[in-house]
């Protein structure tokens, strides 16, 4: 009977349906849609602007943040620290999607001070917490990372759960795109 248990367990696992990957963000190859935001930190601090227009064709990782906690902070810190090794021109634009926009605008400079990010601008989307319509963001994604190079989407990465090891695939895609 002891031999049957692993076989039954294995058969049960094979019988379960595969879970689809979480899809969020614009499709690869598409021109990056507008992203009008309020910049709470970074070179455009205190301004409302379209960061897509601002970044033009420079390599950019747009992080659409629905929930911020320690794992997201570690992900952002790791991304910020390792970004320059992928491209000297690369920058992260982290956009908070929230109904508490004023509160978040005041909170983000404190996050910046704590994390000491050098290649990241923190922003607040001025619309509702669903984010820009043209970005096709899933409400199930805590964070969506959209890699853009030369004004086009290279790839979107969606996370229902996140940790700093998720940075590596984004940076690998960035290095491949800027070759």
FIVO-256183 format. One record per residue: residue in three letters; x, y, z of N, C-alpha, C, O in turn. Coordinates in nm, 4 decimals, decimal comma. Example, Ala and Ser with C-alpha at 12.3 -4.5 7.8 and 13.67 -1.06 7.14 Angstrom:
<atoms>
(atom ala; (1,3190; -0,5690; 0,7800); (1,2300; -0,4500; 0,7800); (1,3200; -0,3300; 0,7800); (1,4236; -0,3319; 0,8465))
(atom ser; (1,2850; -0,2250; 0,7080); (1,3670; -0,1060; 0,7140); (1,2900; 0,0030; 0,7870); (1,3409; 0,1138; 0,8039))
</atoms>
This chain:
<atoms>
(atom unk; (0,0808; -0,1201; 0,0000); (0,0000; 0,0000; 0,0000); (0,0854; 0,1269; 0,0000); (0,0456; 0,2275; -0,0587))
(atom unk; (0,2035; 0,1236; 0,0657); (0,2892; 0,2412; 0,0705); (0,3327; 0,2840; -0,0689); (0,3493; 0,4035; -0,0934))
(atom unk; (0,3513; 0,1909; -0,1601); (0,3923; 0,2241; -0,2974); (0,2778; 0,2873; -0,3755); (0,3015; 0,3652; -0,4679))
(atom unk; (0,1567; 0,2553; -0,3401); (0,0399; 0,3063; -0,4119); (0,0155; 0,4544; -0,3831); (-0,0314; 0,5273; -0,4705))
(atom unk; (0,0467; 0,4994; -0,2622); (0,0201; 0,6376; -0,2245); (0,0920; 0,7356; -0,3171); (0,0276; 0,8270; -0,3686))
(atom unk; (0,2254; 0,7206; -0,3411); (0,2904; 0,8141; -0,4334); (0,2319; 0,8057; -0,5741); (0,2198; 0,9083; -0,6410))
(atom unk; (0,1960; 0,6888; -0,6196); (0,1381; 0,6751; -0,7530); (0,0029; 0,7443; -0,7617); (-0,0266; 0,8120; -0,8601))
(atom unk; (-0,0795; 0,7271; -0,6582); (-0,2097; 0,7930; -0,6568); (-0,1946; 0,9451; -0,6500); (-0,2672; 1,0179; -0,7176))
(atom unk; (-0,1003; 0,9931; -0,5684); (-0,0740; 1,1360; -0,5556); (-0,0283; 1,1929; -0,6890); (-0,0759; 1,2985; -0,7308))
(atom unk; (0,0645; 1,1237; -0,7569); (0,1141; 1,1670; -0,8876); (0,0029; 1,1694; -0,9909); (-0,0050; 1,2629; -1,0707))
(atom unk; (-0,0830; 1,0686; -0,9909); (-0,1957; 1,0642; -1,0850); (-0,2924; 1,1790; -1,0588); (-0,3463; 1,2377; -1,1526))
(atom unk; (-0,3145; 1,2112; -0,9315); (-0,4030; 1,3208; -0,8960); (-0,3481; 1,4538; -0,9474); (-0,4227; 1,5349; -1,0022))
(atom unk; (-0,2200; 1,4759; -0,9300); (-0,1575; 1,5992; -0,9764); (-0,1684; 1,6109; -1,1279); (-0,1989; 1,7187; -1,1789))
(atom unk; (-0,1441; 1,5024; -1,2007); (-0,1547; 1,5048; -1,3462); (-0,2978; 1,5305; -1,3919); (-0,3189; 1,5855; -1,5000))
(atom unk; (-0,3951; 1,4920; -1,3123); (-0,5350; 1,5093; -1,3493); (-0,5836; 1,6526; -1,3279); (-0,6850; 1,6919; -1,3857))
(atom unk; (-0,5136; 1,7314; -1,2461); (-0,5554; 1,8686; -1,2200); (-0,5322; 1,9547; -1,3430); (-0,4327; 1,9357; -1,4130))
(atom unk; (-0,6209; 2,0482; -1,3710); (-0,6007; 2,1355; -1,4868); (-0,4836; 2,2298; -1,4626); (-0,4569; 2,2706; -1,3496))
(atom unk; (-0,4149; 2,2633; -1,5702); (-0,3026; 2,3565; -1,5604); (-0,3559; 2,4961; -1,5320); (-0,4598; 2,5346; -1,5855))
(atom unk; (-0,2864; 2,5720; -1,4490); (-0,3254; 2,7086; -1,4186); (-0,2641; 2,7997; -1,5236); (-0,1437; 2,7939; -1,5486))
(atom unk; (-0,3454; 2,8826; -1,5846); (-0,2978; 2,9738; -1,6892); (-0,2121; 3,0825; -1,6259); (-0,2339; 3,1221; -1,5114))
(atom unk; (-0,1148; 3,1296; -1,7019); (-0,0323; 3,2409; -1,6566); (-0,1200; 3,3654; -1,6442); (-0,2160; 3,3826; -1,7193))
(atom unk; (-0,0866; 3,4504; -1,5504); (-0,1579; 3,5758; -1,5312); (-0,1190; 3,6701; -1,6437); (-0,0004; 3,6952; -1,6652))
(atom unk; (-0,2150; 3,7215; -1,7139); (-0,1903; 3,8136; -1,8246); (-0,2269; 3,9545; -1,7792); (-0,3369; 3,9785; -1,7294))
(atom unk; (-0,1343; 4,0458; -1,7970); (-0,1581; 4,1847; -1,7619); (-0,0571; 4,2707; -1,8364); (0,0604; 4,2352; -1,8461))
(atom unk; (-0,1023; 4,3821; -1,8881); (-0,0137; 4,4732; -1,9582); (-0,0324; 4,4670; -2,1086); (-0,0915; 4,3730; -2,1617))
(atom unk; (0,0192; 4,5692; -2,1767); (0,0058; 4,5750; -2,3223); (0,0844; 4,4627; -2,3904); (0,1834; 4,4131; -2,3366))
(atom unk; (0,0389; 4,4241; -2,5082); (0,1029; 4,3168; -2,5835); (0,2391; 4,3587; -2,6380); (0,2611; 4,4755; -2,6699))
(atom unk; (0,3290; 4,2630; -2,6481); (0,4623; 4,2856; -2,7051); (0,4488; 4,3358; -2,8485); (0,3613; 4,2923; -2,9234))
(atom unk; (0,5375; 4,4283; -2,8850); (0,5394; 4,4838; -3,0189); (0,4532; 4,6079; -3,0354); (0,4657; 4,6801; -3,1343))
(atom unk; (0,3667; 4,6324; -2,9398); (0,2775; 4,7477; -2,9455); (0,3504; 4,8748; -2,9024); (0,4394; 4,8697; -2,8176))
(atom unk; (0,3133; 4,9876; -2,9600); (0,3654; 5,1162; -2,9134); (0,3152; 5,1356; -2,7709); (0,1986; 5,1092; -2,7415))
(atom unk; (0,4028; 5,1816; -2,6829); (0,3662; 5,1978; -2,5421); (0,2557; 5,3024; -2,5304); (0,2727; 5,4157; -2,5755))
(atom unk; (0,1415; 5,2648; -2,4697); (0,0316; 5,3606; -2,4535); (0,0708; 5,4735; -2,3576); (0,1611; 5,4577; -2,2755))
(atom unk; (0,0035; 5,5847; -2,3688); (0,0289; 5,6990; -2,2819); (0,0133; 5,6599; -2,1352); (-0,0677; 5,5739; -2,1005))
(atom unk; (0,0924; 5,7247; -2,0500); (0,0858; 5,7002; -1,9052); (0,0995; 5,8336; -1,8329); (0,2056; 5,8666; -1,7798))
(atom unk; (-0,0092; 5,9090; -1,8319); (-0,0082; 6,0379; -1,7631); (-0,0173; 6,0127; -1,6135); (-0,1101; 5,9470; -1,5663))
(atom unk; (0,0797; 6,0655; -1,5391); (0,0905; 6,0402; -1,3958); (0,1336; 6,1666; -1,3225); (0,1722; 6,2660; -1,3841))
(atom unk; (0,1263; 6,1608; -1,1898); (0,1840; 6,2643; -1,1050); (0,3114; 6,2067; -1,0452); (0,3063; 6,1052; -0,9757))
(atom unk; (0,4260; 6,2699; -1,0712); (0,5555; 6,2219; -1,0212); (0,5771; 6,2712; -0,8784); (0,5836; 6,3916; -0,8534))
(atom unk; (0,5882; 6,1761; -0,7848); (0,6135; 6,2103; -0,6441); (0,7617; 6,2130; -0,6127); (0,8038; 6,2788; -0,5176))
(atom unk; (0,8425; 6,1412; -0,6926); (0,9880; 6,1408; -0,6743); (1,0538; 6,1392; -0,8117); (0,9865; 6,1233; -0,9136))
(atom unk; (1,1834; 6,1555; -0,8137); (1,2579; 6,1480; -0,9390); (1,2795; 6,2844; -1,0022); (1,2472; 6,3866; -0,9416))
(atom unk; (1,3341; 6,2872; -1,1240); (1,3690; 6,4136; -1,1886); (1,2487; 6,5026; -1,2208); (1,2657; 6,6227; -1,2418))
(atom unk; (1,1294; 6,4472; -1,2252); (1,0092; 6,5249; -1,2553); (0,9189; 6,5430; -1,1335); (0,7988; 6,5665; -1,1471))
(atom unk; (0,9773; 6,5320; -1,0156); (0,9021; 6,5408; -0,8904); (0,8101; 6,6624; -0,8881); (0,8509; 6,7736; -0,9216))
(atom unk; (0,6845; 6,6391; -0,8479); (0,5878; 6,7473; -0,8350); (0,5167; 6,7839; -0,9645); (0,4349; 6,8759; -0,9664))
(atom unk; (0,5470; 6,7124; -1,0733); (0,4857; 6,7447; -1,2028); (0,3887; 6,6353; -1,2460); (0,4054; 6,5177; -1,2138))
(atom unk; (0,2868; 6,6782; -1,3202); (0,2001; 6,5829; -1,3881); (0,2497; 6,5752; -1,5321); (0,2647; 6,6774; -1,5990))
(atom unk; (0,2748; 6,4545; -1,5786); (0,3302; 6,4369; -1,7122); (0,2995; 6,2991; -1,7672); (0,2568; 6,2094; -1,6945))
(atom unk; (0,3220; 6,2837; -1,8975); (0,3125; 6,1526; -1,9612); (0,4542; 6,0968; -1,9652); (0,5369; 6,1425; -2,0441))
(atom unk; (0,4825; 5,9987; -1,8808); (0,6178; 5,9446; -1,8717); (0,6601; 5,8722; -1,9990); (0,7794; 5,8629; -2,0279))
(atom unk; (0,5644; 5,8212; -2,0750); (0,5992; 5,7551; -2,2015); (0,6596; 5,8580; -2,2968); (0,7598; 5,8303; -2,3627))
(atom unk; (0,5992; 5,9762; -2,3040); (0,6528; 6,0843; -2,3877); (0,7873; 6,1306; -2,3330); (0,8801; 6,1566; -2,4096))
(atom unk; (0,7979; 6,1410; -2,2024); (0,9222; 6,1851; -2,1373); (1,0380; 6,0895; -2,1648); (1,1495; 6,1340; -2,1922))
(atom unk; (1,0132; 5,9611; -2,1581); (1,1192; 5,8600; -2,1756); (1,1483; 5,8325; -2,3237); (1,2546; 5,7801; -2,3571))
(atom unk; (1,0564; 5,8670; -2,4108); (1,0700; 5,8478; -2,5557); (1,1136; 5,7060; -2,5885); (1,0405; 5,6106; -2,5619))
(atom unk; (1,2323; 5,6918; -2,6460); (1,2789; 5,5596; -2,6903); (1,3773; 5,4953; -2,5930); (1,4324; 5,3890; -2,6215))
(atom unk; (1,3993; 5,5589; -2,4791); (1,4937; 5,5045; -2,3811); (1,4358; 5,3795; -2,3148); (1,3145; 5,3700; -2,2962))
(atom unk; (1,5215; 5,2837; -2,2790); (1,4740; 5,1620; -2,2111); (1,4098; 5,1972; -2,0767); (1,4685; 5,2668; -1,9938))
(atom unk; (1,2883; 5,1473; -2,0579); (1,2125; 5,1804; -1,9380); (1,1361; 5,0582; -1,8895); (1,0787; 4,9834; -1,9686))
(atom unk; (1,1365; 5,0396; -1,7584); (1,0524; 4,9375; -1,6963); (0,9422; 5,0132; -1,6232); (0,9680; 5,0841; -1,5259))
(atom unk; (0,8203; 4,9974; -1,6709); (0,7043; 5,0572; -1,6047); (0,6487; 4,9545; -1,5078); (0,6105; 4,8444; -1,5476))
(atom unk; (0,6442; 4,9907; -1,3813); (0,5862; 4,9031; -1,2790); (0,4517; 4,9612; -1,2386); (0,4448; 5,0719; -1,1853))
(atom unk; (0,3459; 4,8872; -1,2639); (0,2120; 4,9288; -1,2229); (0,1834; 4,8571; -1,0912); (0,1636; 4,7356; -1,0891))
(atom unk; (0,1813; 4,9320; -0,9823); (0,1765; 4,8765; -0,8469); (0,0370; 4,8931; -0,7868); (-0,0100; 5,0050; -0,7662))
(atom unk; (-0,0281; 4,7809; -0,7592); (-0,1597; 4,7823; -0,6940); (-0,1463; 4,7658; -0,5432); (-0,2217; 4,8257; -0,4665))
(atom unk; (-0,0500; 4,6844; -0,5011); (-0,0282; 4,6586; -0,3588); (0,1204; 4,6746; -0,3295); (0,2046; 4,6228; -0,4028))
(atom unk; (0,1519; 4,7461; -0,2227); (0,2912; 4,7670; -0,1853); (0,3153; 4,7081; -0,0478); (0,2482; 4,7432; 0,0493))
(atom unk; (0,4127; 4,6177; -0,0409); (0,4511; 4,5553; 0,0847); (0,6002; 4,5210; 0,0761); (0,6671; 4,5610; -0,0191))
(atom unk; (0,6522; 4,4480; 0,1738); (0,7947; 4,4173; 0,1758); (0,8429; 4,3401; 0,0532); (0,9479; 4,3743; -0,0012))
(atom unk; (0,7702; 4,2365; 0,0070); (0,8181; 4,1678; -0,1135); (0,8250; 4,2607; -0,2356); (0,9183; 4,2506; -0,3153))
(atom unk; (0,7288; 4,3495; -0,2506); (0,7311; 4,4446; -0,3622); (0,8479; 4,5415; -0,3437); (0,9163; 4,5749; -0,4405))
(atom unk; (0,8711; 4,5862; -0,2221); (0,9835; 4,6763; -0,1944); (1,1161; 4,6091; -0,2286); (1,2032; 4,6725; -0,2880))
(atom unk; (1,1331; 4,4813; -0,1920); (1,2569; 4,4096; -0,2247); (1,2722; 4,3943; -0,3758); (1,3821; 4,4088; -0,4292))
(atom unk; (1,1624; 4,3651; -0,4441); (1,1641; 4,3546; -0,5900); (1,2111; 4,4873; -0,6510); (1,2984; 4,4892; -0,7378))
(atom unk; (1,1518; 4,5981; -0,6044); (1,1883; 4,7293; -0,6577); (1,3339; 4,7643; -0,6269); (1,4040; 4,8182; -0,7125))
(atom unk; (1,3791; 4,7345; -0,5069); (1,5171; 4,7645; -0,4676); (1,6147; 4,6839; -0,5534); (1,7146; 4,7377; -0,6012))
(atom unk; (1,5859; 4,5558; -0,5729); (1,6725; 4,4713; -0,6558); (1,6720; 4,5206; -0,7997); (1,7774; 4,5288; -0,8627))
(atom unk; (1,5543; 4,5535; -0,8525); (1,5444; 4,6054; -0,9893); (1,6286; 4,7318; -1,0035); (1,7044; 4,7458; -1,0994))
(atom unk; (1,6153; 4,8228; -0,9089); (1,6878; 4,9494; -0,9125); (1,8396; 4,9272; -0,9069); (1,9147; 4,9917; -0,9802))
(atom unk; (1,8837; 4,8374; -0,8214); (2,0271; 4,8117; -0,8052); (2,0891; 4,7457; -0,9278); (2,2041; 4,7740; -0,9615))
(atom unk; (2,0146; 4,6584; -0,9946); (2,0712; 4,5810; -1,1048); (2,0388; 4,6368; -1,2422); (2,0913; 4,5876; -1,3421))
(atom unk; (1,9553; 4,7362; -1,2496); (1,9101; 4,7912; -1,3769); (2,0247; 4,8444; -1,4631); (2,0291; 4,8183; -1,5833))
(atom unk; (2,1162; 4,9180; -1,4028); (2,2263; 4,9782; -1,4789); (2,3153; 4,8739; -1,5448); (2,3781; 4,9026; -1,6468))
(atom unk; (2,3222; 4,7532; -1,4886); (2,4037; 4,6484; -1,5507); (2,3413; 4,5999; -1,6817); (2,4108; 4,5440; -1,7666))
(atom unk; (2,2115; 4,6211; -1,6981); (2,1434; 4,5817; -1,8212); (2,1509; 4,6923; -1,9262); (2,1655; 4,6645; -2,0453))
(atom unk; (2,1409; 4,8183; -1,8817); (2,1461; 4,9324; -1,9726); (2,1695; 5,0592; -1,8915); (2,0990; 5,0853; -1,7940))
(atom unk; (2,2688; 5,1377; -1,9319); (2,3008; 5,2614; -1,8602); (2,1881; 5,3642; -1,8712); (2,1740; 5,4490; -1,7830))
(atom unk; (2,1076; 5,3586; -1,9776); (1,9982; 5,4541; -1,9980); (1,8663; 5,4100; -1,9343); (1,7702; 5,4868; -1,9314))
(atom unk; (1,8616; 5,2890; -1,8843); (1,7354; 5,2341; -1,8333); (1,6901; 5,3054; -1,7065); (1,7706; 5,3554; -1,6280))
(atom unk; (1,5592; 5,3081; -1,6897); (1,4982; 5,3730; -1,5743); (1,3693; 5,2989; -1,5402); (1,3044; 5,2418; -1,6278))
(atom unk; (1,3334; 5,3004; -1,4135); (1,2079; 5,2411; -1,3691); (1,1098; 5,3545; -1,3399); (1,1432; 5,4510; -1,2712))
(atom unk; (0,9900; 5,3414; -1,3923); (0,8814; 5,4327; -1,3600); (0,7775; 5,3490; -1,2863); (0,7046; 5,2712; -1,3477))
(atom unk; (0,7713; 5,3655; -1,1550); (0,6783; 5,2894; -1,0712); (0,5531; 5,3735; -1,0497); (0,5593; 5,4835; -0,9948))
(atom unk; (0,4391; 5,3199; -1,0941); (0,3129; 5,3932; -1,0902); (0,2171; 5,3234; -0,9940); (0,1814; 5,2073; -1,0139))
(atom unk; (0,1759; 5,3955; -0,8894); (0,0811; 5,3418; -0,7925); (-0,0600; 5,3604; -0,8462); (-0,0975; 5,4694; -0,8893))
(atom unk; (-0,1372; 5,2531; -0,8431); (-0,2777; 5,2545; -0,8840); (-0,3600; 5,2464; -0,7561); (-0,3650; 5,1421; -0,6910))
(atom unk; (-0,4243; 5,3569; -0,7208); (-0,4916; 5,3639; -0,5912); (-0,6081; 5,4618; -0,5950); (-0,6120; 5,5533; -0,6773))
(atom unk; (-0,7015; 5,4410; -0,5055); (-0,8104; 5,5378; -0,4867); (-0,7688; 5,6474; -0,3886); (-0,8358; 5,7501; -0,3777))
(atom unk; (-0,6582; 5,6256; -0,3173); (-0,6098; 5,7220; -0,2178); (-0,4906; 5,7990; -0,2753); (-0,3785; 5,7879; -0,2256))
(atom unk; (-0,5158; 5,8755; -0,3785); (-0,4081; 5,9410; -0,4529); (-0,3323; 6,0459; -0,3719); (-0,2092; 6,0468; -0,3724))
(atom unk; (-0,4031; 6,1332; -0,3030); (-0,3356; 6,2379; -0,2250); (-0,2480; 6,1775; -0,1161); (-0,1333; 6,2182; -0,0980))
(atom unk; (-0,3022; 6,0813; -0,0445); (-0,2273; 6,0139; 0,0619); (-0,1023; 5,9469; 0,0040); (0,0055; 5,9548; 0,0628))
(atom unk; (-0,1171; 5,8816; -0,1103); (-0,0056; 5,8107; -0,1727); (0,1002; 5,9085; -0,2239); (0,2196; 5,8806; -0,2139))
(atom unk; (0,0582; 6,0217; -0,2782); (0,1544; 6,1239; -0,3242); (0,2476; 6,1652; -0,2100); (0,3675; 6,1832; -0,2309))
(atom unk; (0,1931; 6,1798; -0,0918); (0,2735; 6,2181; 0,0241); (0,3562; 6,1037; 0,0799); (0,4616; 6,1261; 0,1395))
(atom unk; (0,3095; 5,9827; 0,0612); (0,3758; 5,8627; 0,1138); (0,4982; 5,8223; 0,0306); (0,5978; 5,7755; 0,0858))
(atom unk; (0,4912; 5,8401; -0,1003); (0,5986; 5,7902; -0,1881); (0,7368; 5,8516; -0,1619); (0,8357; 5,7787; -0,1697))
(atom unk; (0,7493; 5,9811; -0,1312); (0,8827; 6,0326; -0,0972); (0,9434; 5,9621; 0,0253); (1,0654; 5,9473; 0,0334))
(atom unk; (0,8598; 5,9188; 0,1200); (0,9098; 5,8452; 0,2362); (0,9588; 5,7066; 0,1953); (1,0593; 5,6579; 0,2470))
(atom unk; (0,8872; 5,6435; 0,1020); (0,9317; 5,5142; 0,0490); (1,0660; 5,5319; -0,0206); (1,1571; 5,4511; -0,0025))
(atom unk; (1,0780; 5,6380; -0,1002); (1,2028; 5,6671; -0,1709); (1,3178; 5,6868; -0,0724); (1,4272; 5,6342; -0,0934))
(atom unk; (1,2940; 5,7612; 0,0335); (1,3977; 5,7837; 0,1343); (1,4403; 5,6537; 0,1998); (1,5586; 5,6330; 0,2268))
(atom unk; (1,3460; 5,5676; 0,2247); (1,3738; 5,4399; 0,2891); (1,4503; 5,3450; 0,1968); (1,5489; 5,2840; 0,2382))
(atom unk; (1,4052; 5,3325; 0,0726); (1,4670; 5,2374; -0,0208); (1,5919; 5,2921; -0,0901); (1,6754; 5,2151; -0,1375))
(atom unk; (1,6048; 5,4244; -0,0959); (1,7208; 5,4889; -0,1598); (1,7390; 5,4417; -0,3044); (1,8472; 5,3978; -0,3435))
(atom unk; (1,6327; 5,4513; -0,3816); (1,6353; 5,4097; -0,5214); (1,7014; 5,5184; -0,6060); (1,6712; 5,6368; -0,5904))
(atom unk; (1,7905; 5,4783; -0,6946); (1,8643; 5,5735; -0,7769); (1,8146; 5,5807; -0,9209); (1,8355; 5,6813; -0,9887))
(atom unk; (1,7497; 5,4757; -0,9676); (1,7072; 5,4684; -1,1076); (1,5560; 5,4506; -1,1188); (1,5063; 5,3946; -1,2165))
(atom unk; (1,4833; 5,4987; -1,0179); (1,3393; 5,4782; -1,0126); (1,2673; 5,6083; -0,9796); (1,3050; 5,6798; -0,8868))
(atom unk; (1,1637; 5,6379; -1,0566); (1,0730; 5,7491; -1,0259); (0,9430; 5,6883; -0,9777); (0,8914; 5,5945; -1,0385))
(atom unk; (0,8894; 5,7416; -0,8679); (0,7639; 5,6915; -0,8121); (0,6526; 5,7900; -0,8438); (0,6655; 5,9105; -0,8219))
(atom unk; (0,5430; 5,7359; -0,8957); (0,4337; 5,8184; -0,9442); (0,2992; 5,7645; -0,8981); (0,2881; 5,6520; -0,8496))
(atom unk; (0,1980; 5,8478; -0,9147); (0,0606; 5,8095; -0,8853); (-0,0223; 5,8323; -1,0110); (-0,0167; 5,9392; -1,0719))
(atom unk; (-0,0996; 5,7301; -1,0492); (-0,1913; 5,7456; -1,1614); (-0,3101; 5,8272; -1,1135); (-0,3730; 5,7906; -1,0143))
(atom unk; (-0,3429; 5,9380; -1,1819); (-0,4486; 6,0267; -1,1328); (-0,5909; 5,9768; -1,1581); (-0,6863; 6,0386; -1,1107))
(atom unk; (-0,6073; 5,8683; -1,2305); (-0,7413; 5,8133; -1,2542); (-0,7758; 5,7115; -1,1481); (-0,7221; 5,7148; -1,0374))
(atom unk; (-0,8661; 5,6202; -1,1824); (-0,9052; 5,5203; -1,0834); (-0,7996; 5,4107; -1,0701); (-0,7023; 5,4066; -1,1454))
(atom unk; (-0,8207; 5,3229; -0,9736); (-0,7193; 5,2224; -0,9409); (-0,7051; 5,1133; -1,0471); (-0,6207; 5,0248; -1,0329))
(atom unk; (-0,7857; 5,1181; -1,1528); (-0,7717; 5,0210; -1,2611); (-0,6582; 5,0568; -1,3555); (-0,6170; 4,9739; -1,4366))
(atom unk; (-0,6070; 5,1791; -1,3461); (-0,4963; 5,2214; -1,4298); (-0,5413; 5,2698; -1,5660); (-0,6607; 5,2718; -1,5960))
(atom unk; (-0,4451; 5,3089; -1,6483); (-0,4786; 5,3594; -1,7819); (-0,5508; 5,2515; -1,8639); (-0,5088; 5,1358; -1,8658))
(atom unk; (-0,6588; 5,2903; -1,9311); (-0,7398; 5,1955; -2,0076); (-0,6602; 5,1171; -2,1109); (-0,6799; 4,9963; -2,1240))
(atom unk; (-0,5730; 5,1809; -2,1827); (-0,4989; 5,1164; -2,2916); (-0,3895; 5,0212; -2,2439); (-0,3236; 4,9577; -2,3262))
(atom unk; (-0,3691; 5,0100; -2,1136); (-0,2618; 4,9252; -2,0621); (-0,3073; 4,7814; -2,0356); (-0,2236; 4,6960; -2,0062))
(atom unk; (-0,4342; 4,7529; -2,0448); (-0,4868; 4,6163; -2,0272); (-0,4365; 4,5505; -1,8983); (-0,3878; 4,4375; -1,9015))
(atom unk; (-0,4477; 4,6187; -1,7883); (-0,3975; 4,5682; -1,6607); (-0,4998; 4,4776; -1,5941); (-0,6176; 4,5122; -1,5846))
(atom unk; (-0,4550; 4,3631; -1,5488); (-0,5416; 4,2692; -1,4792); (-0,5623; 4,3141; -1,3348); (-0,4663; 4,3530; -1,2684))
(atom unk; (-0,6847; 4,3093; -1,2857); (-0,7077; 4,3430; -1,1451); (-0,6476; 4,2387; -1,0504); (-0,6344; 4,2638; -0,9306))
(atom unk; (-0,6111; 4,1216; -1,1041); (-0,5511; 4,0154; -1,0226); (-0,3996; 4,0312; -1,0060); (-0,3389; 3,9625; -0,9239))
(atom unk; (-0,3393; 4,1199; -1,0824); (-0,1938; 4,1406; -1,0742); (-0,1630; 4,2438; -0,9671); (-0,2087; 4,3579; -0,9745))
(atom unk; (-0,0851; 4,2032; -0,8675); (-0,0419; 4,2990; -0,7646); (0,0533; 4,3993; -0,8262); (0,0487; 4,5185; -0,7957))
(atom unk; (0,1408; 4,3490; -0,9144); (0,2362; 4,4321; -0,9862); (0,2412; 4,3828; -1,1304); (0,2449; 4,2624; -1,1561))
(atom unk; (0,2414; 4,4763; -1,2229); (0,2649; 4,4449; -1,3640); (0,3886; 4,5219; -1,4065); (0,3940; 4,6439; -1,3910))
(atom unk; (0,4879; 4,4521; -1,4599); (0,6090; 4,5153; -1,5110); (0,6018; 4,5138; -1,6635); (0,5869; 4,4080; -1,7246))
(atom unk; (0,6124; 4,6310; -1,7237); (0,6082; 4,6426; -1,8691); (0,7427; 4,6965; -1,9151); (0,7798; 4,8093; -1,8829))
(atom unk; (0,8152; 4,6151; -1,9906); (0,9458; 4,6531; -2,0421); (0,9273; 4,7184; -2,1779); (0,8680; 4,6594; -2,2682))
(atom unk; (0,9781; 4,8404; -2,1926); (0,9678; 4,9136; -2,3185); (1,1066; 4,9564; -2,3649); (1,1872; 5,0065; -2,2865))
(atom unk; (1,1330; 4,9359; -2,4935); (1,2578; 4,9797; -2,5549); (1,2216; 5,0386; -2,6914); (1,1433; 4,9805; -2,7665))
(atom unk; (1,2793; 5,1536; -2,7219); (1,2529; 5,2230; -2,8495); (1,1041; 5,2509; -2,8690); (1,0522; 5,2434; -2,9804))
(atom unk; (1,0364; 5,2831; -2,7588); (0,8973; 5,3214; -2,7654); (0,7983; 5,2086; -2,7845); (0,6787; 5,2330; -2,8004))
(atom unk; (0,8470; 5,0840; -2,7831); (0,7582; 4,9690; -2,8017); (0,7681; 4,8738; -2,6837); (0,8716; 4,8634; -2,6178))
(atom unk; (0,6583; 4,8052; -2,6590); (0,6551; 4,7065; -2,5523); (0,7364; 4,5854; -2,5956); (0,7117; 4,5277; -2,7015))
(atom unk; (0,8333; 4,5472; -2,5134); (0,9124; 4,4265; -2,5385); (0,8396; 4,3072; -2,4782); (0,8220; 4,2039; -2,5428))
(atom unk; (0,7976; 4,3236; -2,3531); (0,7290; 4,2156; -2,2843); (0,6631; 4,2709; -2,1580); (0,7112; 4,3672; -2,0981))
(atom unk; (0,5524; 4,2081; -2,1190); (0,4860; 4,2413; -1,9932); (0,4973; 4,1225; -1,8989); (0,4861; 4,0072; -1,9408))
(atom unk; (0,5193; 4,1514; -1,7720); (0,5325; 4,0501; -1,6674); (0,4287; 4,0815; -1,5607); (0,4236; 4,1939; -1,5107))
(atom unk; (0,3465; 3,9846; -1,5254); (0,2416; 4,0078; -1,4261); (0,2639; 3,9181; -1,3052); (0,3020; 3,8018; -1,3187))
(atom unk; (0,2399; 3,9735; -1,1875); (0,2663; 3,9009; -1,0640); (0,1470; 3,9086; -0,9692); (0,1066; 4,0173; -0,9281))
(atom unk; (0,0914; 3,7940; -0,9352); (-0,0089; 3,7867; -0,8300); (0,0633; 3,7781; -0,6955); (0,0121; 3,8216; -0,5923))
(atom unk; (0,1835; 3,7208; -0,6998); (0,2730; 3,7087; -0,5855); (0,4110; 3,7441; -0,6386); (0,4438; 3,7099; -0,7522))
(atom unk; (0,4921; 3,8116; -0,5591); (0,6182; 3,8624; -0,6127); (0,7301; 3,8494; -0,5106); (0,7063; 3,8540; -0,3899))
(atom unk; (0,8522; 3,8332; -0,5600); (0,9724; 3,8422; -0,4762); (1,0866; 3,8900; -0,5637); (1,0712; 3,9024; -0,6852))
(atom unk; (1,1996; 3,9166; -0,5037); (1,3103; 3,9776; -0,5774); (1,3723; 3,8858; -0,6829); (1,4455; 3,9341; -0,7692))
(atom unk; (1,3457; 3,7559; -0,6788); (1,3995; 3,6674; -0,7823); (1,3297; 3,6891; -0,9169); (1,3801; 3,6466; -1,0209))
(atom unk; (1,2144; 3,7549; -0,9146); (1,1401; 3,7832; -1,0377); (1,2051; 3,8933; -1,1213); (1,1639; 3,9164; -1,2350))
(atom unk; (1,3046; 3,9604; -1,0677); (1,3736; 4,0675; -1,1396); (1,4561; 4,0106; -1,2552); (1,4619; 4,0710; -1,3623))
(atom unk; (1,5188; 3,8970; -1,2348); (1,6106; 3,8394; -1,3342); (1,5500; 3,8264; -1,4744); (1,6143; 3,8688; -1,5705))
(atom unk; (1,4285; 3,7696; -1,4912); (1,3718; 3,7593; -1,6264); (1,3489; 3,8957; -1,6937); (1,3645; 3,9084; -1,8152))
(atom unk; (1,3126; 3,9952; -1,6162); (1,2915; 4,1296; -1,6719); (1,4243; 4,1856; -1,7215); (1,4319; 4,2399; -1,8318))
(atom unk; (1,5291; 4,1725; -1,6401); (1,6598; 4,2251; -1,6795); (1,7185; 4,1477; -1,7972); (1,7842; 4,2066; -1,8829))
(atom unk; (1,6960; 4,0181; -1,8024); (1,7417; 3,9381; -1,9160); (1,6737; 3,9846; -2,0444); (1,7388; 3,9992; -2,1479))
(atom unk; (1,5427; 4,0077; -2,0374); (1,4689; 4,0581; -2,1543); (1,5195; 4,1970; -2,1941); (1,5276; 4,2278; -2,3130))
(atom unk; (1,5535; 4,2808; -2,0965); (1,6066; 4,4136; -2,1239); (1,7416; 4,4036; -2,1951); (1,7643; 4,4704; -2,2960))
(atom unk; (1,8300; 4,3208; -2,1425); (1,9619; 4,3052; -2,2051); (1,9488; 4,2570; -2,3491); (2,0190; 4,3060; -2,4375))
(atom unk; (1,8599; 4,1619; -2,3731); (1,8391; 4,1094; -2,5078); (1,7820; 4,2163; -2,6008); (1,8173; 4,2204; -2,7186))
(atom unk; (1,6949; 4,3024; -2,5500); (1,6289; 4,4044; -2,6313); (1,7202; 4,5202; -2,6694); (1,7005; 4,5822; -2,7739))
(atom unk; (1,8196; 4,5502; -2,5865); (1,9078; 4,6637; -2,6157); (2,0348; 4,6245; -2,6897); (2,1208; 4,7089; -2,7149))
(atom unk; (2,0467; 4,4978; -2,7245); (2,1668; 4,4534; -2,7969); (2,1783; 4,5207; -2,9316); (2,2732; 4,4950; -3,0056))
</atoms>
